């Protein structure tokens, strides 16, 4: 979607270090190799893509959209329209609301 919109400098944030490692490593034998291969092909286009790890609490909008996406079939589903909850999380991300992260030691 970013490519089609004309974006040529993109930052991809993921709360999954494993997903980032799979995209950056030479893994060929993986149950999700087709999806990994497709993502790698996208990354090889003529653009700058920076993939970074973020904690789930660092991007409320992405976390919200992910939780909403569990009800959809696999595929690309652009989010159209306004959702009061989405606007709430956009505001939190914009002003930099911090949420403590609980870590088991």
N, C-alpha and C positions, 0 to 999 in steps of 0.2 A: 504494500500500500504506500509506503514511503517513497519507493522508487517511482511508482506511477504518479505520485503527487509532485515529482520533480526534485525531491530532496536528494542531495548528493553528499551531505555530511550528516551522519546519523549516529546517535548514541543509543545502544541497546542495553537496557538494564535488566538483570535477571537475579532472582533470589536463589537460584539453583547453581551452586558452584559446579555440580556434576554436569549440568547442561552446557555450561561454558567450557569445561574441560573436554567434553565430547566434540564440541564444534572446533576446538583448537588442536585436538590430537589427531593421530592417524588411525583412529579406530575404524575398522572395516567390518568386524564381526560383532554386531550388536543387534538386539531385537528391533530397534528403531532406526536401523541403518538407512532406510529410504528417506525418512524425515530428516535425519542428520545430513545426508547427501544433498537433499533439496536445499536445506539451509546453507550449506557450504557453497552451493552454486550461486545462491543469492549474494553471499559475501564476496564472491570473486568478480562481481560486476565492477564497472568503473565508478566507484564511489568510495568514500572514507567511512568505515563503520568501526566504531569503538565499542567493544563489548565489555561491560563492567559488572561486577557483582555489587548488589545492594541488598540490604536486609529488607524483608517484607514491610517492615515499619517505615522504610525510607521512601516508599512510593505507594501512598494510599490508593491512588486512582488505579494503578496496575493491579493491586491486590483486590480491589472492588470488582474490576472487570473480569479478573480471573475467576472470582467466586461466582459471578453471574454466568460465565461461560460454561460452567459444568452442566448446564441444562441444554446446551446446544449440541448438535451432531458435529463430528470432526469436520473441519473446514474453516474457511474465512468468512466471518460474519461481522461486517462493519457495524459499529454501534451508531445508530442514527437516532436523533431525538434527544430531548433533555430528560434527565432523571434527577429528582431532587437530591437523592443520595449521592449521585455522581458530583453534582455541584458542591455539595458539602465536602467531599474528599478533595476536589480540585482546590477549594479554599484552603484546606489544611496543608496540602502540598505547597501551595503558593506562599503561604505565610511561614512555612517551616515548622509546623507543630511537631514537637518531639514527644515520643511515646517510649517509656522505659521498656527495655527488652529483658525478659527474665531468662537467665541462663542457668542451667543445672550444672553444677561442678562436681 
